[in-house]
Amino acid sequence: MQANLRLIQRHLRVSIFIAIAIALMEFVGGILSNSLSLVSDAVHVFGDIVAIFLSLFAVSIATRHHIGSMTYGYHRAEVLASMANGILLCAISAWIVVDAYQKLYNPKPH
């Protein structure tokens, strides 16, 4: 179980580094080209990075040993991490909608 958990944690860490590289490239490219789609995808990937961090944290917490009075143990950390991820995705979506609306009704000349 512990070896499997370490493998999962290692894969999550590698995923974080790959996602950070992708998000940085998309963000820089989006800023340089004034592309809302690239910037919004970079923010989306940033949301994925946060979700992976939350998953890594939840896995670390959920595998702790618990006492008998804790019927669910620390598995509620996984539920709270999922809720935080959902809230973050809603906030990112709202930001994209507002920015798209502003660009649609107040276009900048090239």
C-alpha positions in Angstrom: 0.0 0.0 0.0 2.8 2.5 0.9 4.8 1.7 -2.2 1.6 2.3 -4.3 0.9 5.5 -2.5 4.5 6.7 -3.1 4.1 5.9 -6.8 0.8 7.9 -7.0 2.4 10.9 -5.2 5.4 10.8 -7.6 3.1 10.7 -10.6 1.2 13.7 -9.2 4.4 15.7 -8.7 5.6 15.0 -12.3 2.2 16.0 -13.5 2.5 19.3 -11.6 5.8 20.2 -13.3 4.6 19.3 -16.8 1.4 21.4 -16.3 3.4 24.4 -14.9 5.5 24.3 -18.1 2.5 24.2 -20.3 0.7 26.9 -18.5 3.7 29.2 -18.6 4.2 28.7 -22.4 0.5 29.3 -23.1 0.3 32.4 -20.9 3.3 34.0 -22.4 2.1 33.1 -25.9 -1.3 34.5 -25.2 0.0 37.8 -23.8 2.4 38.2 -26.7 -0.3 37.5 -29.3 -3.2 39.1 -27.4 -5.1 35.8 -27.6 -7.9 35.4 -25.0 -8.1 31.7 -25.9 -4.5 31.0 -25.0 -4.6 33.0 -21.8 -7.9 31.4 -20.8 -6.5 28.0 -21.5 -3.4 28.9 -19.4 -5.7 29.8 -16.6 -7.6 26.6 -17.1 -4.3 24.7 -16.8 -3.5 26.7 -13.7 -6.8 25.4 -12.3 -5.6 21.9 -13.2 -2.4 22.5 -11.3 -4.3 23.6 -8.2 -6.5 20.5 -8.6 -3.4 18.3 -8.7 -2.0 20.0 -5.7 -5.3 19.5 -3.9 -5.2 15.8 -4.9 -1.7 15.4 -3.6 -2.7 17.0 -0.3 -5.9 15.0 0.0 -4.1 11.7 -0.7 -1.5 12.6 2.0 -4.1 13.5 4.5 -6.5 10.6 3.7 -3.9 7.9 4.3 -3.1 9.0 7.8 -4.0 6.6 10.6 -7.1 7.6 12.5 -8.6 6.8 15.9 -11.7 4.6 16.4 -14.1 7.5 16.9 -13.3 8.9 13.4 -15.6 6.7 11.4 -14.6 8.2 8.1 -10.9 8.7 9.1 -9.4 11.5 7.1 -11.2 10.7 3.9 -13.3 13.9 4.1 -10.1 15.7 3.0 -10.8 14.2 -0.5 -14.4 15.6 -0.5 -13.2 19.1 0.7 -10.5 19.1 -2.0 -13.1 18.3 -4.6 -15.3 21.1 -3.4 -12.4 23.6 -3.4 -11.6 22.5 -7.0 -15.2 23.0 -8.1 -15.3 26.5 -6.6 -12.1 27.4 -8.3 -13.4 26.2 -11.7 -16.5 28.3 -11.2 -14.4 31.4 -10.4 -12.2 30.8 -13.4 -15.2 30.4 -15.7 -16.7 33.6 -14.4 -13.4 35.5 -15.1 -13.3 34.1 -18.7 -16.9 35.2 -19.3 -16.3 38.7 -18.0 -13.1 39.1 -20.0 -14.7 37.8 -23.2 -17.6 40.2 -22.7 -15.2 43.1 -22.2 -13.2 42.2 -25.3 -16.4 41.8 -27.4 -17.9 45.2 -26.5 -14.6 47.1 -26.1 -12.3 45.8 -28.8 -8.7 47.1 -28.9 -7.3 48.1 -32.3 -4.4 46.0 -33.5 
